[in-house]
């Protein structure tokens, strides 16, 4: 039958305790990894003179072509080939 027995109750309690402590352990490991990442970032900033390392990727301003609607670089834009294109 589906009656309660001491073995079933003890097993259920043991599973709940194991899951509880498993979640606590995972949370503790996450905190340790986050703290190590912060320390590593802090050391990198101090090593580069207090400024964050700049990305090697440069950005460029984009403008929308009034004729075709495509976005082109604001400097060095070339004609899209359509009539009345504002770019040379």
C-alpha positions as CSV (number, residue, x, y, z in Angstrom):
1,X,0.0,0.0,0.0
2,X,0.9,3.7,0.1
3,X,1.3,3.9,3.8
4,X,4.0,5.9,5.5
5,X,7.0,4.0,6.9
6,X,10.0,5.2,8.8
7,X,12.3,4.2,5.9
8,X,10.3,6.3,3.4
9,X,10.3,9.3,5.7
10,X,14.0,9.1,6.4
11,X,14.8,8.7,2.7
12,X,12.7,11.7,1.9
13,X,14.4,13.8,4.6
14,X,17.8,12.7,3.4
15,X,17.0,13.7,-0.2
16,X,15.7,17.1,0.8
17,X,18.8,17.7,3.0
18,X,21.2,16.6,0.1
19,X,19.4,18.9,-2.4
20,X,19.5,21.8,0.1
21,X,23.3,21.4,0.8
22,X,23.9,20.9,-2.9
23,X,22.3,24.3,-3.7
24,X,24.3,25.9,-0.9
25,X,27.6,24.5,-2.3
26,X,26.8,25.6,-5.8
27,X,26.0,29.1,-4.5
28,X,29.3,29.2,-2.6
29,X,31.3,28.1,-5.7
30,X,29.6,30.9,-7.7
31,X,30.5,33.5,-5.1
32,X,34.2,32.3,-5.1
33,X,34.4,32.5,-8.9
34,X,32.8,36.0,-9.0
35,X,35.3,37.2,-6.3
36,X,38.2,35.7,-8.3
37,X,37.0,37.4,-11.5
38,X,36.7,40.8,-9.6
39,X,40.2,40.4,-8.3
40,X,41.6,39.5,-11.7
41,X,39.9,42.5,-13.2
42,X,41.2,44.8,-10.5
43,X,44.8,43.5,-11.1
44,X,44.4,44.1,-14.9
45,X,43.3,47.6,-14.3
46,X,46.2,48.3,-11.9
47,X,48.7,46.8,-14.4
48,X,47.5,49.1,-17.2
49,X,47.9,52.3,-15.2
50,X,44.5,52.4,-13.7
51,X,42.6,52.6,-17.0
52,X,40.7,49.8,-18.6
53,X,42.3,48.3,-21.6
54,X,40.8,49.8,-24.8
55,X,39.3,47.5,-27.4
56,X,41.3,47.2,-30.7
57,X,38.0,47.7,-32.6
58,X,37.4,51.3,-33.8
59,X,33.9,52.6,-34.3
60,X,32.7,54.7,-37.1
61,X,29.6,56.9,-37.4
62,X,26.9,55.6,-39.8
63,X,24.3,57.7,-41.6
64,X,21.3,56.6,-43.6
65,X,21.3,57.2,-47.3
66,X,18.2,59.3,-48.2
67,X,17.8,57.5,-51.6
68,X,18.1,53.8,-50.8
69,X,17.8,53.7,-47.0
70,X,21.0,51.8,-46.5
71,X,23.4,52.9,-43.7
72,X,26.8,53.9,-44.9
73,X,29.9,55.3,-43.1
74,X,29.8,59.0,-42.7
75,X,33.4,59.4,-43.9
76,X,34.4,57.8,-47.2
77,X,30.9,56.9,-48.3
78,X,30.5,55.8,-51.9
79,X,27.6,56.0,-54.3
80,X,25.0,53.2,-54.1
81,X,24.4,53.3,-57.9
82,X,20.9,54.6,-57.7
83,X,19.7,57.9,-59.2
84,X,19.9,61.0,-56.9
85,X,22.4,59.3,-54.6
86,X,23.8,62.1,-52.4
87,X,27.2,60.4,-52.1
88,X,29.9,60.7,-54.8
